[in-house]
């Protein structure tokens, strides 16, 4: 019985890892597309998971809300942060932080 429980736990862990990987790829595509539409440069070519929690999806089911951070540049000099929020495997929102104000000497 303990072998079956261990195997099921391992399969569940693999499914969770694989599902997170596929949602991360979707978040990367959405972030990249949003940067292109705003004429921003997506830096580092990646998004990073910064939060995950249980949420209610449309249709009254539960799913995971994942928050991914990414870095972008609007002027090829300053680095700014953005956030992509995925609800299940759907895009919920993308937020760009305002670019830093340039400091004049």
C-alpha positions in Angstrom: 0.0 0.0 0.0 2.8 2.4 0.8 4.4 1.8 -2.6 1.1 2.8 -4.3 0.9 5.9 -2.1 4.5 6.8 -3.0 3.9 6.3 -6.7 0.8 8.4 -6.7 2.5 11.2 -4.8 5.4 11.1 -7.3 2.9 11.2 -10.2 1.0 14.1 -8.6 4.3 16.0 -8.1 5.3 15.4 -11.8 1.9 16.6 -13.0 2.1 19.7 -10.9 5.6 20.5 -12.2 4.6 19.8 -15.8 1.5 22.0 -15.5 3.5 24.9 -14.0 6.0 24.5 -16.9 3.3 24.8 -19.5 1.6 27.8 -17.8 5.0 29.5 -17.5 5.6 29.1 -21.3 2.1 30.7 -21.9 3.0 33.6 -19.5 6.3 34.0 -21.4 4.4 34.3 -24.7 1.9 36.8 -23.4 4.7 38.9 -21.8 6.7 38.9 -24.9 3.7 39.8 -27.1 2.7 42.6 -24.7 6.3 44.0 -24.8 6.3 44.0 -28.6 2.9 45.8 -28.7 4.3 48.5 -26.4 7.6 48.7 -28.3 9.5 47.5 -25.2 12.4 45.2 -25.0 11.8 42.0 -22.9 15.0 41.6 -20.9 16.6 38.2 -20.0 14.1 36.5 -22.2 12.3 34.9 -19.3 9.5 35.2 -16.7 9.9 34.1 -13.1 7.2 32.7 -10.8 6.8 35.1 -7.9 3.5 33.9 -6.3 0.9 31.2 -6.5 -2.4 30.8 -4.7 -5.8 29.1 -5.0 -8.4 31.2 -6.7 -11.9 30.9 -8.2 -12.0 30.6 -12.0 -14.9 31.5 -14.2 -17.4 28.7 -14.0 -17.2 28.5 -10.2 -14.3 26.1 -10.2 -11.0 26.4 -8.3 -7.7 26.9 -10.0 -4.3 28.4 -9.4 -3.5 32.1 -9.8 0.2 32.4 -10.8 2.1 35.6 -10.7 5.1 35.9 -13.0 7.6 38.8 -12.9 9.7 39.9 -15.9 12.1 42.7 -16.7 11.7 45.1 -19.7 13.3 48.3 -21.0 11.4 51.0 -22.7 14.4 53.0 -23.7 17.2 50.4 -23.9 18.9 52.1 -20.9 16.7 51.7 -17.8 15.4 48.4 -16.4 11.7 48.2 -15.3 9.6 45.3 -13.9 6.4 43.9 -15.2 3.9 41.3 -13.9 1.9 38.8 -15.7 -0.9 37.1 -13.8 -2.3 33.8 -15.1 -5.6 32.4 -13.8 -5.4 28.7 -14.6 -4.0 28.6 -18.1 -5.6 31.9 -19.1 -4.1 35.4 -19.0 -5.7 37.6 -16.3 -3.6 40.7 -16.6 -0.2 42.2 -17.5 1.0 45.2 -15.6 4.0 47.4 -16.6 5.6 49.4 -13.8 6.4 53.0 -14.8 9.9 53.5 -16.1 12.3 55.3 -13.7 12.6 59.0 -14.2 15.9 60.0 -15.7 18.2 61.9 -13.3 19.7 65.1 -14.9 23.0 66.2 -13.5 
